[in-house]
Amino acid sequence: MKILGLFSLLLLFIGFFDLKSALAKPPNTAKLIVQASEAFASRDYTFALGLYKKILALDASDPQTQFSLGCTYIALNDFLRASEHLKNAIELNPALIEGYFALAYAYQALGKKDEALVFYRRGLGLDLNKPLPRNTLFSEVVLNPSPAE
């Protein structure tokens, strides 16, 4: 299994969460969220990035915007900036499980395997002091990843 497949699953959450969070926002912000989500879905990541930055300027404390911005940076291969926004997202909402996996992915792309393992495990709810399970999808993907296509 490729790490890229894990990231693809994370991307599915963006559209769902963006549209869900748009319902609770003022109309101008909601319009930006829908536009950003559509741009992301059509793989216009640069345009989506600009829109998410505008949304962030309106409300920097929204974990979903931080998450979406982090995933957009991942799509643009800017893993350092992605990790900053993804850390913010899970600090603002520790229950945002997708944030842990996206942050782990960014850390892994940066070559920070130990940090990646911490966040993969947190996302899975695993005890950080127990040994990792072997011969599982988790160990196959995280400990022995195949190069991304």
C-alpha positions as a printed Julia matrix, in Angstrom:
149×3 Matrix{Float64}:
   0.0    0.0    0.0
   1.27   3.43  -0.85
   1.39   6.38   1.55
  -0.19   8.41  -1.23
  -3.34   6.29  -0.77
  -3.57   7.35   2.87
  -3.36  10.99   1.88
  -6.05  10.47  -0.77
  -8.41   9.25   1.93
  -7.72  12.36   3.98
  -8.58  14.54   1.03
 -12.08  13.08   0.95
 -12.74  14.64   4.34
 -11.99  18.17   3.19
 -15.06  18.62   1.03
 -17.37  17.09   3.61
 -16.04  19.12   6.53
 -15.79  22.34   4.55
 -19.4   22.19   3.46
 -20.55  21.18   6.94
 -18.64  24.06   8.56
 -19.95  26.51   5.93
 -23.47  26.06   7.28
 -22.49  27.6   10.61
 -20.68  30.62   9.15
 -21.82  34.08   8.02
 -22.87  34.12   4.33
 -19.69  35.78   3.01
 -17.48  33.29   4.83
 -19.69  30.39   3.8
 -19.33  31.42   0.16
 -15.53  31.45   0.48
 -15.58  28.01   2.1
 -17.66  26.54  -0.71
 -15.42  28.17  -3.35
 -12.27  26.88  -1.62
 -13.71  23.39  -1.34
 -14.68  23.4   -5.03
 -11.22  24.68  -6.04
  -9.59  21.96  -3.96
 -11.86  19.28  -5.43
 -10.95  20.42  -8.94
  -7.26  20.29  -7.97
  -6.75  24.03  -8.32
  -4.68  24.02  -5.16
  -3.12  27.45  -5.63
  -6.54  29.09  -5.91
  -7.84  27.02  -2.98
  -4.83  28.12  -0.91
  -5.62  31.79  -1.51
  -9.23  31.28  -0.49
  -8.34  29.32   2.64
  -5.93  32.1    3.63
  -8.78  34.61   3.3
 -10.99  32.39   5.47
  -8.2   32.04   8.02
  -7.85  35.83   8.18
 -11.54  36.01   9.15
 -11.25  33.33  11.85
  -7.83  31.92  12.75
  -9.36  29.84  15.55
 -11.35  27.56  13.23
  -9.75  24.09  13.33
 -11.4   23.03  10.07
  -9.86  25.95   8.18
  -6.47  25.12   9.7
  -6.92  21.48   8.65
  -8.01  22.36   5.12
  -5.14  24.8    4.74
  -2.7   22.15   5.96
  -4.02  19.61   3.48
  -3.8   22.17   0.69
  -0.15  22.75   1.55
   0.38  18.97   1.43
  -1.18  18.9   -2.03
   1.33  21.61  -3.01
   4.2   19.59  -1.45
   4.91  22.29   1.16
   5.08  19.91   4.1
   6.63  22.35   6.55
   3.78  24.86   6.23
   1.31  21.97   6.2
   2.64  20.71   9.52
   2.25  24.16  11.1
  -1.43  24.43  10.18
  -2.17  20.81  11.03
  -0.62  21.26  14.49
  -2.85  24.29  14.95
  -5.89  22.29  13.87
  -5.4   19.53  16.42
  -4.5   22.01  19.17
  -7.78  23.81  18.49
  -9.73  20.55  18.24
  -7.98  17.5   19.72
 -10.9   15.33  18.53
 -10.09  16.08  14.87
  -8.69  12.6   14.18
  -8.02  13.36  10.5
  -5.65  16.1   11.65
  -3.4   13.58  13.39
  -3.09  11.45  10.27
  -2.5   14.44   7.99
   0.16  15.78  10.37
   1.81  12.37  10.53
   1.83  12.26   6.72
   3.46  15.71   6.57
   6.1   14.7    9.12
   6.82  11.51   7.22
   7.23  13.5    3.99
   9.7   15.73   5.84
  11.68  12.65   6.86
  10.67  12.98  10.51
   9.68   9.35  11.02
   9.66   9.44  14.84
   7.31  12.45  14.91
   5.15  10.81  12.25
   4.81   7.66  14.35
   3.67   9.68  17.36
   0.83  11.28  15.41
  -0.17   8.11  13.57
  -0.45   6.42  16.97
  -2.38   9.33  18.48
  -4.76   9.21  15.54
  -5.3    5.52  16.14
  -5.67   6.06  19.86
  -2.71   3.81  20.63
  -0.77   4.02  23.88
   2.52   5.75  23.09
   4.35   3.6   25.65
   3.38   0.21  24.18
   5.2   -1.45  21.29
   3.68  -1.05  17.84
   1.64  -3.91  16.43
   3.45  -5.88  13.73
   2.07  -7.49  10.58
  -0.78  -4.99  10.32
  -1.76  -2.44   7.74
  -0.48   0.22  10.14
   3.0   -1.25  10.38
   3.08  -1.93   6.64
   2.21   1.66   5.72
   4.07   3.54   8.43
   7.11   1.42   9.18
   7.79   0.07   5.67
   6.23   2.51   3.21
   6.6    2.03  -0.51
   7.72   5.08  -2.45
   4.83   7.21  -3.63
   4.06   7.0   -7.32
